[in-house]
Amino acid sequence: MSMHNPPHPGMLLEDYLGDVSLAEAARRLGVTRATLSRIRNGHASVTADMAVRLGILLGTSAELWLGMQTAYDLWVERQKPHPEIVSLAS
């Protein structure tokens, strides 16, 4: 899989965790290791709930995590073909 521009927020998670294991972070977040691993590997999105939890855990804002997720989601959608849409702003 090629690196996305922008990256999925999960790809930046280990930078924020430092020496803390995924299992320990998951325990502190109150989620399973599998749940956090899916986010880390880009297979699950950072939800509003998870963004708040990550913000508390890592001393960041929830908006940081949701912003990264939204930027990634928009990038992905813009790569897909869309039907012909005629703009109302003409």
N, C-alpha and C positions, 0 to 999 in steps of 0.2 A: 504494500500500500504506500503510495507516495505521500509525502508530507503535505498537509492541507495548508492553505493560506486563507484565512487564519487557522491556527491549530485547534483541535478539539481541546477544551479545558483540561481533560483528563491527562493529556500529554504533558501538562505543566505541573500536575499534582505532585510528582516526586520531587520537583525542585522546591516546592513549598514544604514538603514533609521532611526533607533533609535525611537525617539518620533514623527517623521514626518509621517503623515497618508499616506496611499496608494493613496488616492484621491489628496492630496496636491502634492505628488511626481509625480503623473500622470500629473497634471496640469502643473507643472514646466517642465516636459519632453515633453509636447506637444502631449500627447497621452490620450486616454480615460482610465478611471479607469478600465474598463473591460479588456482592452489590458494589462495593468500592472498586473491586478489580474490573468490573464491567465499565465503570466510568473511566478508570485509569487507561483502559485499552481502547476507549472511544466507542464502545458498543452500547453505552447507555448515556443519556443526557443528564446534565446537572439540572435538577428541578429547583424550584424556588425553595422548597424545604431543605434540600441538600445544600443549596447555596448559603442559606442561613446557618446551617450546621458547620459547613466549611469555614465560614466567616468567623464563627465563635472559636472553632478549633485552631485556626491558623492566624487569628488576629488580623484578618482582612475584612473587607466589606462583602456582603452578600452580592452587591451590585457588580463587583469585580467578576465573580464566577458566573452570574447570569449574563453579564455583558459578553463574556467570552463565549458562552454557549450560544447566545443569540447571533453573534457575529459569525460563528461557525455554521449554525443552521442556515442563515441567510446565504452564505457562500455556497453551501451544498445545494440549496434550492436554485440558485442562479446558474448552476452548472447543468440543470435539467432542462429539457425542451418544454416549452409552454405553448398553449394554444394561442392563435392570433388574437390579440386583445386590442381593441381600438380605444385609445385614451379618451377620456371625457374632457381633458384639458387640451383644447385645440384652438 
